[in-house]
Amino acid sequence: MGAQRLVLDGAVVVVTGAAGGIGREVVREVHRRGARVVSLDLSQAAVDDAVRGLDPDRVLAARADVTVPADLSDAVDRAVARWGRIDVVFANAGISSGDSADTVASVADGVFERVIGVNLMGVWNTVRAALPHIIDSRGHVLVTSSTYAYLNGMVNAPYAASKAAVEQIGRALRSELAAHGATAGVLYPGWVATPIADVAFGKDELATALIKRAFPRPLLTPIKPRRVGLAVADGIEARSPRIQVPRRWIPVAALRGIVNPLSDAALHRDPTMIGLVREVEDRAHRR
């Protein structure tokens, strides 16, 4: 028998990346449903702005660097000292691979390590800090992965690798927490209208051309962060193992064992794609 539905009214919810597009919308939506929210981000000013207008009695806004375990432990301790429990942790903080498309050969030194540090180790640090309290409350963990967990990560390998690894953390937690009556899930956003997606939609001409060539038109329209916020709140309440938004990506995710080999074969045989990849690497050599 599965865990009971999670009631957000009165629950204590920790959100990292709370000043960004998805995080901000999730904070505001779970707060609207009655939750007490711990909003964490790199800048105190940014996180204060993100919670402006919310009931201060139900908000704890704090600066926290997810690459620093002590920052997360301190935030968790403050939340427990104030409200006595943590029911949900949403490990959402993330960064892109940069402002341009790059291959594994051409990407600048340190980019991979920086992306993994935030997107993967940041999730690990966040979950580890909150997990004892999640177990105590029989709560829920949600981690932000991406459609890149199951898509080819060409010219975006650091980001794609981090998100594929995050998916595995969420899936492992789902099975491991069952013994404690707690749950976990994975969020798979498609293209969302946030700064992370800008590189693929006009900020870098080569990245934009590659994306248009690689993806069917129905999958290319970015959605608003508000839509993700609603899906996340619904998914937390239902303790969903997977939140795929927009839902048009569900067939691709469900059929990844078939779609991936076919798409990989098509990508590496496409002369236009090969030419664009060469342009990406030539550009890097000119820097």
Secondary structure, 3 states (H helix, E strand, C coil): CCCCCCCCCCCEEEEECCCCHHHHHHHHHHHHCCCEEEEEECCHHHHHHHCCCCCHHHEEEEECCCCCHHHHHHHHHHHHHHHCCCCEEEECCCCCCCCCCCCCCCCCCCHHHHHHHHHHHHHHHHHHHHHHHHHHHCCEEEEECCHHHCCCCCCCHHHHHHHHHHHHHHHHHHHHHHHHCCEEEEEEECCECCHHHHHHHHHCHHHHHHHHHHCCHHHCCCECHHHHHHHHHHHHHHCCCEEEECHHHHHHHHCHHHHHHHHHHHHHHCHHHHHHHHHHHHHHHHC
